[in-house]
Amino acid sequence: MKTTNVLLLVVLACPVFGDVQNSNRQAAPLEYDGSVPKPTVSEIAYGTHARNVLDFWKAESDTPTPVAFVIHGGGWRGGSKERLNRFVDPNALLTAGISIVAINYRYVTDTEKPPVKAPLHDAARAIQFVRSKANEWNLDKARIGAAGGSAGACSSLWLAFHDDLSEPNSPDPLSRESSRLSCAAVIGAQTTLDPQQMVEWTPNSRYGGHAFGYSSFQEFLKERNTIQQWIAEYSPYALVTEDDPPIYLAYGSPPSLGNEQKDPTHTSNFGVKLQEHCEATGVVCELVYPGAPEVKHDSPTAFLITHLKNP
């Protein structure tokens, strides 16, 4: 656990991971860290936007492999798929026989209403695309687990809890594929996009308004009652039901509910409240932070290996 906690603190301190305030800042480097193997195929389009691209690493196997589906962080305003190794250990996954997908997606600066619809629906479309490649890439459609950090973690949880977005009668073959996950393992997740819940859990909360088109958290909180329908559709906490898959939540510091936090955007207060909700609903939810009790997996990668290889 000691090594994992240090890693979490380093990741959460990264500027592309945190509460991004400036969508015009310098773009993340478009190269993978030297420790990351070269993708089997790269820059594969799964949609029509320039950022609708993914990279794929094929695990060696005679039988269809599970998939780790990685969504980068950056406040839905920045970041790139090349940050893969901040959220999972790609070498460990491939050695375990798990193929990997890392995606880019539209930022909230694009013109969807609400803005957060763009990155979330792009992630769902990418999963459908990956399932459509099952035969070509030797994948097991029934074993896809998501991973990511911060905004990518929130996106992963949204996918895990949302009803299937497949349209069985669609003329588009991709739309007929499922968007559901078999598990999710995330770092520094915002588990709710309801500003009222945020300030009740963490009084100095400041994140989330941009997801719905607001320039400040104060405006977001003031207008909360006018966007209840959007919150119900896009906040992970609001979507939890008993048929949802197992979840793993990792944070870099212990919780302190009801108190201001040094990093309110990635506080483990988010994790405590989601775990309570999941347990009451019957959904498995493992919560990890420094000093956490009953830790079974010391990293998102370990959790993914357990749940994708032994579903």
C-alpha positions as a Markdown table, in Angstrom:
| # | Residue | x | y | z |
|---|---|---|---|---|
| 1 | Met | 0.0 | 0.0 | 0.0 |
| 2 | Lys | 2.8 | 2.4 | 0.7 |
| 3 | Thr | 4.0 | 2.5 | -2.9 |
| 4 | Thr | 0.4 | 2.8 | -4.2 |
| 5 | Asn | -0.3 | 5.8 | -1.9 |
| 6 | Val | 2.9 | 7.6 | -3.1 |
| 7 | Leu | 1.8 | 7.0 | -6.7 |
| 8 | Leu | -1.6 | 8.4 | -6.1 |
| 9 | Leu | -0.2 | 11.6 | -4.6 |
| 10 | Val | 2.1 | 12.1 | -7.6 |
| 11 | Val | -0.8 | 11.4 | -10.1 |
| 12 | Leu | -3.2 | 13.8 | -8.3 |
| 13 | Ala | -0.6 | 16.5 | -8.3 |
| 14 | Cys | -0.3 | 16.4 | -12.1 |
| 15 | Pro | -1.7 | 19.5 | -13.9 |
| 16 | Val | -3.5 | 17.5 | -16.6 |
| 17 | Phe | -5.2 | 15.4 | -13.9 |
| 18 | Gly | -6.6 | 18.1 | -11.7 |
| 19 | Asp | -9.2 | 20.8 | -11.8 |
| 20 | Val | -8.5 | 22.4 | -15.1 |
| 21 | Gln | -9.4 | 26.1 | -15.3 |
| 22 | Asn | -7.8 | 27.1 | -18.6 |
| 23 | Ser | -9.0 | 25.1 | -21.7 |
| 24 | Asn | -6.4 | 27.0 | -23.8 |
| 25 | Arg | -3.3 | 25.8 | -21.9 |
| 26 | Gln | -0.6 | 23.8 | -23.6 |
| 27 | Ala | -1.7 | 20.4 | -24.8 |
| 28 | Ala | -0.3 | 17.3 | -23.2 |
| 29 | Pro | 2.6 | 15.6 | -25.0 |
| 30 | Leu | 1.5 | 13.3 | -27.7 |
| 31 | Glu | 4.0 | 10.6 | -26.9 |
| 32 | Tyr | 3.8 | 7.7 | -24.5 |
| 33 | Asp | 6.3 | 7.3 | -21.6 |
| 34 | Gly | 9.2 | 5.1 | -22.6 |
| 35 | Ser | 7.9 | 2.3 | -20.3 |
| 36 | Val | 4.7 | 1.9 | -22.3 |
| 37 | Pro | 4.9 | -0.7 | -25.1 |
| 38 | Lys | 4.2 | 0.5 | -28.6 |
| 39 | Pro | 0.4 | 0.1 | -29.5 |
| 40 | Thr | -0.6 | -2.7 | -31.8 |
| 41 | Val | -2.5 | -0.1 | -33.8 |
| 42 | Ser | -2.9 | 3.6 | -33.1 |
| 43 | Glu | -5.0 | 6.7 | -34.0 |
| 44 | Ile | -7.9 | 4.5 | -34.9 |
| 45 | Ala | -11.1 | 6.6 | -35.5 |
| 46 | Tyr | -14.2 | 5.6 | -33.7 |
| 47 | Gly | -16.2 | 8.7 | -34.6 |
| 48 | Thr | -16.2 | 11.8 | -36.8 |
| 49 | His | -14.5 | 14.3 | -34.5 |
| 50 | Ala | -10.8 | 14.8 | -34.7 |
| 51 | Arg | -10.5 | 13.7 | -31.1 |
| 52 | Asn | -12.5 | 10.5 | -31.6 |
| 53 | Val | -9.4 | 8.3 | -31.8 |
| 54 | Leu | -8.0 | 5.4 | -29.8 |
| 55 | Asp | -5.0 | 3.3 | -29.5 |
| 56 | Phe | -5.1 | -0.5 | -29.0 |
| 57 | Trp | -2.6 | -3.0 | -27.4 |
| 58 | Lys | -3.4 | -6.7 | -28.3 |
| 59 | Ala | -2.6 | -9.2 | -25.6 |
| 60 | Glu | -1.2 | -12.5 | -26.8 |
| 61 | Ser | -3.8 | -15.2 | -26.4 |
| 62 | Asp | -5.3 | -18.1 | -28.3 |
| 63 | Thr | -8.7 | -17.2 | -26.8 |
| 64 | Pro | -10.6 | -13.9 | -26.8 |
| 65 | Thr | -9.1 | -11.5 | -24.2 |
| 66 | Pro | -10.7 | -9.1 | -21.8 |
| 67 | Val | -10.1 | -5.4 | -22.3 |
| 68 | Ala | -8.9 | -2.6 | -20.0 |
| 69 | Phe | -10.6 | 0.6 | -21.4 |
| 70 | Val | -8.6 | 3.7 | -20.2 |
| 71 | Ile | -10.0 | 7.2 | -20.1 |
| 72 | His | -7.6 | 10.0 | -19.5 |
| 73 | Gly | -8.2 | 12.9 | -17.0 |
| 74 | Gly | -7.9 | 16.6 | -17.5 |
| 75 | Gly | -11.1 | 18.1 | -16.3 |
| 76 | Trp | -12.8 | 17.2 | -19.6 |
| 77 | Arg | -10.9 | 20.3 | -20.9 |
| 78 | Gly | -7.5 | 18.8 | -21.6 |
| 79 | Gly | -5.3 | 15.7 | -21.4 |
| 80 | Ser | -4.6 | 12.9 | -23.8 |
| 81 | Lys | -4.6 | 9.1 | -24.1 |
| 82 | Glu | -0.8 | 9.2 | -24.0 |
| 83 | Arg | -1.1 | 9.5 | -20.2 |
| 84 | Leu | -2.2 | 5.9 | -20.0 |
| 85 | Asn | 0.5 | 4.8 | -17.5 |
| 86 | Arg | -0.7 | 7.3 | -14.9 |
| 87 | Phe | -3.9 | 5.2 | -14.4 |
| 88 | Val | -2.9 | 1.6 | -15.1 |
| 89 | Asp | 0.3 | -0.5 | -15.5 |
| 90 | Pro | 0.1 | -1.5 | -19.2 |
| 91 | Asn | 2.9 | -4.1 | -18.9 |
| 92 | Ala | 1.2 | -5.9 | -16.1 |
| 93 | Leu | -2.2 | -5.9 | -17.9 |
| 94 | Leu | -0.7 | -7.3 | -21.1 |
| 95 | Thr | 1.3 | -9.9 | -19.2 |
| 96 | Ala | -1.9 | -11.0 | -17.5 |
| 97 | Gly | -3.5 | -11.5 | -20.9 |
| 98 | Ile | -5.6 | -8.3 | -20.9 |
| 99 | Ser | -5.7 | -6.1 | -24.0 |
| 100 | Ile | -5.8 | -2.4 | -23.6 |
| 101 | Val | -7.6 | 0.5 | -25.3 |
| 102 | Ala | -6.8 | 4.2 | -24.6 |
| 103 | Ile | -9.1 | 6.9 | -26.0 |
| 104 | Asn | -9.2 | 10.6 | -26.7 |
| 105 | Tyr | -12.6 | 12.3 | -26.7 |
| 106 | Arg | -14.2 | 15.7 | -27.3 |
| 107 | Tyr | -13.7 | 18.2 | -24.5 |
| 108 | Val | -16.5 | 20.1 | -22.8 |
| 109 | Thr | -15.6 | 23.2 | -24.8 |
| 110 | Asp | -17.5 | 21.7 | -27.8 |
| 111 | Thr | -21.1 | 22.6 | -28.4 |
| 112 | Glu | -23.2 | 19.9 | -26.7 |
| 113 | Lys | -25.9 | 20.6 | -24.2 |
| 114 | Pro | -24.9 | 20.0 | -21.5 |
| 115 | Pro | -21.3 | 20.2 | -22.4 |
| 116 | Val | -20.4 | 17.1 | -20.5 |
| 117 | Lys | -22.5 | 15.0 | -22.9 |
| 118 | Ala | -19.7 | 15.2 | -25.4 |
| 119 | Pro | -16.9 | 13.3 | -23.5 |
| 120 | Leu | -19.4 | 10.9 | -21.8 |
| 121 | His | -21.1 | 9.9 | -25.0 |
| 122 | Asp | -17.8 | 9.7 | -26.9 |
| 123 | Ala | -16.6 | 7.2 | -24.3 |
| 124 | Ala | -19.7 | 5.1 | -24.7 |
| 125 | Arg | -19.3 | 5.2 | -28.5 |
| 126 | Ala | -15.7 | 4.1 | -28.2 |
| 127 | Ile | -16.8 | 1.1 | -26.1 |
| 128 | Gln | -19.3 | 0.2 | -28.8 |
| 129 | Phe | -16.6 | 0.5 | -31.4 |
| 130 | Val | -14.3 | -1.7 | -29.5 |
| 131 | Arg | -17.0 | -4.4 | -29.2 |
| 132 | Ser | -17.5 | -4.2 | -32.9 |
| 133 | Lys | -13.8 | -5.1 | -33.3 |
| 134 | Ala | -14.1 | -8.2 | -31.1 |
| 135 | Asn | -13.5 | -10.8 | -33.9 |
| 136 | Glu | -10.7 | -8.8 | -35.6 |
| 137 | Trp | -8.9 | -8.0 | -32.4 |
| 138 | Asn | -9.6 | -11.2 | -30.5 |
| 139 | Leu | -11.6 | -9.6 | -27.7 |
| 140 | Asp | -14.2 | -10.9 | -25.2 |
| 141 | Lys | -17.1 | -8.5 | -25.4 |
| 142 | Ala | -18.4 | -9.6 | -22.0 |
| 143 | Arg | -15.2 | -8.6 | -20.2 |
| 144 | Ile | -14.5 | -4.9 | -20.6 |
| 145 | Gly | -13.4 | -2.9 | -17.5 |
| 146 | Ala | -12.8 | 0.9 | -17.5 |
| 147 | Ala | -10.0 | 2.8 | -15.8 |
| 148 | Gly | -9.1 | 6.4 | -15.5 |
| 149 | Gly | -8.3 | 9.4 | -13.3 |
| 150 | Ser | -10.3 | 12.5 | -12.2 |
| 151 | Ala | -12.6 | 13.4 | -15.1 |
| 152 | Gly | -11.7 | 10.1 | -16.8 |
| 153 | Ala | -12.6 | 8.4 | -13.5 |
| 154 | Cys | -16.0 | 10.2 | -13.4 |
| 155 | Ser | -16.6 | 9.1 | -17.1 |
| 156 | Ser | -15.7 | 5.5 | -16.1 |
| 157 | Leu | -18.2 | 5.5 | -13.3 |
| 158 | Trp | -20.9 | 7.1 | -15.5 |
| 159 | Leu | -20.4 | 4.2 | -18.0 |
| 160 | Ala | -20.4 | 1.6 | -15.1 |
| 161 | Phe | -23.7 | 2.9 | -13.7 |
| 162 | His | -25.6 | 4.1 | -16.8 |
| 163 | Asp | -28.2 | 1.9 | -18.5 |
| 164 | Asp | -27.1 | 0.3 | -21.7 |
| 165 | Leu | -27.0 | 2.9 | -24.6 |
| 166 | Ser | -27.3 | 0.2 | -27.3 |
| 167 | Glu | -30.0 | 0.6 | -29.9 |
| 168 | Pro | -30.8 | -3.0 | -31.0 |
| 169 | Asn | -32.9 | -1.9 | -34.0 |
| 170 | Ser | -30.5 | 0.8 | -35.2 |
| 171 | Pro | -29.3 | 0.7 | -38.8 |
| 172 | Asp | -25.8 | 1.6 | -37.5 |
| 173 | Pro | -24.0 | -1.6 | -36.4 |
| 174 | Leu | -22.0 | 0.2 | -33.8 |
| 175 | Ser | -25.1 | 1.6 | -32.1 |
| 176 | Arg | -26.4 | -2.0 | -31.8 |
| 177 | Glu | -23.4 | -2.8 | -29.5 |
| 178 | Ser | -23.6 | -2.6 | -25.7 |
| 179 | Ser | -22.0 | 0.2 | -23.8 |
| 180 | Arg | -22.0 | -1.6 | -20.5 |
| 181 | Leu | -18.9 | -2.5 | -18.4 |
| 182 | Ser | -18.0 | -5.5 | -16.3 |
| 183 | Cys | -16.1 | -3.5 | -13.8 |
| 184 | Ala | -14.3 | -0.1 | -13.3 |
| 185 | Ala | -11.2 | 0.9 | -11.3 |
| 186 | Val | -10.5 | 4.6 | -11.0 |
| 187 | Ile | -8.3 | 7.2 | -9.3 |
| 188 | Gly | -9.4 | 10.5 | -7.8 |
| 189 | Ala | -13.0 | 10.2 | -9.0 |
| 190 | Gln | -15.7 | 12.8 | -8.7 |
| 191 | Thr | -18.6 | 10.5 | -7.8 |
| 192 | Thr | -21.3 | 13.1 | -8.0 |
| 193 | Leu | -22.0 | 16.1 | -10.3 |
| 194 | Asp | -24.6 | 17.5 | -7.9 |
| 195 | Pro | -23.2 | 20.7 | -6.4 |
| 196 | Gln | -25.5 | 20.4 | -3.3 |
| 197 | Gln | -24.1 | 17.0 | -2.5 |
| 198 | Met | -20.6 | 18.3 | -3.1 |
| 199 | Val | -20.8 | 21.2 | -0.6 |
| 200 | Glu | -22.5 | 18.9 | 2.0 |
| 201 | Trp | -19.6 | 16.4 | 1.7 |
| 202 | Thr | -16.8 | 19.0 | 1.2 |
| 203 | Pro | -17.7 | 22.6 | 2.0 |
| 204 | Asn | -14.9 | 24.2 | -0.2 |
| 205 | Ser | -16.0 | 22.2 | -3.3 |
| 206 | Arg | -15.3 | 24.1 | -6.6 |
| 207 | Tyr | -15.6 | 21.6 | -9.4 |
| 208 | Gly | -18.2 | 20.6 | -11.9 |
| 209 | Gly | -19.9 | 23.8 | -13.1 |
| 210 | His | -18.2 | 23.7 | -16.5 |
| 211 | Ala | -19.8 | 20.3 | -17.1 |
| 212 | Phe | -23.1 | 22.1 | -17.4 |
| 213 | Gly | -22.0 | 25.3 | -18.9 |
| 214 | Tyr | -21.4 | 27.4 | -15.8 |
| 215 | Ser | -18.3 | 29.6 | -15.4 |
| 216 | Ser | -18.2 | 29.4 | -11.6 |
| 217 | Phe | -19.2 | 26.9 | -8.9 |
| 218 | Gln | -21.3 | 29.6 | -7.2 |
| 219 | Glu | -23.4 | 30.0 | -10.3 |
| 220 | Phe | -23.6 | 26.2 | -10.6 |
| 221 | Leu | -24.9 | 25.8 | -7.1 |
| 222 | Lys | -27.4 | 28.7 | -7.5 |
| 223 | Glu | -28.9 | 27.2 | -10.6 |
| 224 | Arg | -28.8 | 23.6 | -9.4 |
| 225 | Asn | -32.6 | 23.2 | -9.2 |
| 226 | Thr | -33.0 | 24.3 | -12.9 |
| 227 | Ile | -30.8 | 21.5 | -14.1 |
| 228 | Gln | -32.0 | 18.6 | -12.0 |
| 229 | Gln | -32.8 | 16.6 | -15.2 |
| 230 | Trp | -29.2 | 16.9 | -16.3 |
| 231 | Ile | -27.8 | 16.0 | -12.9 |
| 232 | Ala | -30.0 | 12.9 | -12.8 |
| 233 | Glu | -28.6 | 11.8 | -16.2 |
| 234 | Tyr | -24.9 | 12.7 | -15.9 |
| 235 | Ser | -24.0 | 12.3 | -12.2 |
| 236 | Pro | -22.7 | 8.8 | -11.4 |
| 237 | Tyr | -24.1 | 8.8 | -7.9 |
| 238 | Ala | -27.6 | 9.3 | -9.2 |
| 239 | Leu | -27.4 | 6.3 | -11.6 |
| 240 | Val | -26.4 | 3.5 | -9.2 |
| 241 | Thr | -28.7 | 0.4 | -9.3 |
| 242 | Glu | -28.3 | -3.1 | -8.0 |
| 243 | Asp | -27.3 | -4.6 | -11.3 |
| 244 | Asp | -24.2 | -2.5 | -11.7 |
| 245 | Pro | -20.7 | -4.0 | -11.8 |
| 246 | Pro | -17.9 | -4.0 | -9.2 |
| 247 | Ile | -16.1 | -0.7 | -8.6 |
| 248 | Tyr | -12.7 | 0.3 | -7.2 |
| 249 | Leu | -12.0 | 3.8 | -6.0 |
| 250 | Ala | -8.5 | 5.0 | -5.1 |
| 251 | Tyr | -7.6 | 8.4 | -3.5 |
| 252 | Gly | -4.4 | 10.0 | -2.3 |
| 253 | Ser | -5.5 | 11.1 | 1.2 |
| 254 | Pro | -7.9 | 10.0 | 3.9 |
| 255 | Pro | -11.5 | 11.3 | 4.1 |
| 256 | Ser | -12.9 | 14.0 | 6.4 |
| 257 | Leu | -16.6 | 14.3 | 5.7 |
| 258 | Gly | -18.0 | 17.8 | 6.2 |
| 259 | Asn | -14.7 | 19.5 | 6.4 |
| 260 | Glu | -12.7 | 21.6 | 3.9 |
| 261 | Gln | -10.1 | 19.6 | 1.9 |
| 262 | Lys | -6.7 | 20.6 | 0.5 |
| 263 | Asp | -7.8 | 19.1 | -2.8 |
| 264 | Pro | -11.6 | 19.2 | -2.9 |
| 265 | Thr | -11.7 | 18.0 | -6.5 |
| 266 | His | -10.1 | 14.7 | -5.7 |
| 267 | Thr | -11.1 | 14.2 | -2.1 |
| 268 | Ser | -11.8 | 10.7 | -0.8 |
| 269 | Asn | -15.0 | 12.2 | 0.7 |
| 270 | Phe | -16.4 | 11.4 | -2.8 |
| 271 | Gly | -15.4 | 7.8 | -2.4 |
| 272 | Val | -16.9 | 7.4 | 1.1 |
| 273 | Lys | -20.3 | 8.6 | 0.0 |
| 274 | Leu | -20.3 | 6.5 | -3.1 |
| 275 | Gln | -19.3 | 3.4 | -1.2 |
| 276 | Glu | -22.1 | 4.0 | 1.3 |
| 277 | His | -24.5 | 4.3 | -1.6 |
| 278 | Cys | -23.2 | 1.3 | -3.4 |
| 279 | Glu | -23.3 | -0.9 | -0.4 |
| 280 | Ala | -26.8 | 0.1 | 0.4 |
| 281 | Thr | -27.8 | -0.7 | -3.2 |
| 282 | Gly | -25.9 | -4.1 | -3.3 |
| 283 | Val | -23.1 | -3.0 | -5.6 |
| 284 | Val | -19.5 | -4.1 | -4.7 |
| 285 | Cys | -17.3 | -1.0 | -4.1 |
| 286 | Glu | -13.8 | -1.2 | -2.8 |
| 287 | Leu | -12.4 | 2.1 | -1.4 |
| 288 | Val | -8.7 | 2.7 | -1.1 |
| 289 | Tyr | -6.9 | 5.6 | 0.6 |
| 290 | Pro | -3.9 | 5.9 | 3.1 |
| 291 | Gly | -5.0 | 4.0 | 6.1 |
| 292 | Ala | -8.1 | 2.5 | 4.6 |
| 293 | Pro | -9.4 | -0.7 | 6.2 |
| 294 | Glu | -10.0 | -4.0 | 4.4 |
| 295 | Val | -8.0 | -3.2 | 1.3 |
| 296 | Lys | -8.0 | -6.2 | -1.1 |
| 297 | His | -6.2 | -4.7 | -4.1 |
| 298 | Asp | -3.3 | -2.2 | -3.9 |
| 299 | Ser | -3.9 | -0.7 | -7.3 |
| 300 | Pro | -6.5 | -0.3 | -10.1 |
| 301 | Thr | -4.4 | -2.6 | -12.2 |
| 302 | Ala | -4.6 | -5.4 | -9.6 |
| 303 | Phe | -8.4 | -4.9 | -9.3 |
| 304 | Leu | -8.8 | -5.1 | -13.1 |
| 305 | Ile | -6.8 | -8.3 | -13.3 |
| 306 | Thr | -8.9 | -9.9 | -10.6 |
| 307 | His | -12.2 | -9.0 | -12.1 |
| 308 | Leu | -11.4 | -9.3 | -15.8 |
| 309 | Lys | -9.6 | -12.6 | -15.5 |
| 310 | Asn | -11.9 | -14.1 | -12.9 |
| 311 | Pro | -15.3 | -12.6 | -13.5 |
